[in-house]
Amino acid sequence: MNDTVIDKAPGFRTRPFSGSPKHYLSIAFAIGAGTHVWLYGGLFIIEYWWHGRDWIIGWKPITFSLLSAAVLTRHTYQSIMGLDAHRGRGSRWQLTSRHIKLPERKV
Amino acid sequence: MESVRMMLMPWYMEIKFIHLFAVMAWIWSTSVAYMYYLVPVFKAWRRNPDDIGIMVLRDWVMDRFDEGAKIEHIAFPVIMVSGPLLYLAAGWNTSSTWLTLKLLIVFGLFLPIEFLDYHLSHLGGNKHAVLAQQGPEAHERKIRQHWWFFLITTPLITYFAVIVVFLAVTKPGLAS
């Protein structure tokens, strides 16, 4: 592959990536809510139903779960937007044109 | 079960050592490659999606990353075996709330993520094999699938890995 000179990428390679900020926001909300429904729900079943402990329905665990879900939602959105180069860090990298050969395993 | 516990109990600290060592390898083994090789080149590709040179480099880094993930993916089964052994050896049960929460995170979030990661890195999604067997179009599809995987799992892993280690080390009394 390295010795091959390719002038133009074939269509399937330049097809736009399917992610978009709108997608990422929906994903962030789904992750924030989904994970905490799983964790709070799991703890509720084990603590309240199984062990009969009612601390899990108190205001502290509920508030903490809601706060944690909000923090994770924000963290997820910021992380995806940053990784996918829509914002944030990355400006200290520059593109330098070089002719190189990359080591690859034999097929 | 009690006889198994009695058999494992003298080995508790040794099993704990193996467990912690594997957790360290699982969490950190790919971090430098991810932060300083994979992410910069993928960002460059997302900013310059038509640049063939960046695509070649992206494919190479992805191929190397698939290989490098072997350390993480050897460590994970070690964690999943040594963890239950610790559970048995120490006589833990579901009355320890911190442990219940930790296990919900490990089995409900990390395990499915790792199953998908095994597929993408070493099985049907391995980019080197896909390129050789199915051609460049399928290879490009797998690269993009893997990028989706990274986008979605990175915030989950960074958030919950810290929580899991915190719970394991401090063993907080959550129910008080």
Interface residues (C-beta under 8 A of the other chain):
Chain A: M1 N2 I6 D7 K8 A9 P10 F12 R13 T14 P16 F17 S18 G19 Y24 I27 A28 I31 T35 W38 L39 G42 L43 I46 E47 W50 H51 R53 W55 I56 P61 L72 H75 T76 S79 I80 L83 D84 A85 G90 W93 L95 S97 L102 E104 R105 V107
Chain B: V39 P40 F42 K43 A44 R46 R47 N48 P49 D50 D51 I52 G53 I54 M55 V56 L57 D59 W60 D63 T94 S95 T97 T100 L101 L104 I105 G108 L109 H128 L131 A132 P136 E137 E140 R141 R144 W147 W148 F150 L151 I152 T154 P155 L156 T158 Y159 F160 L174 A175 S176
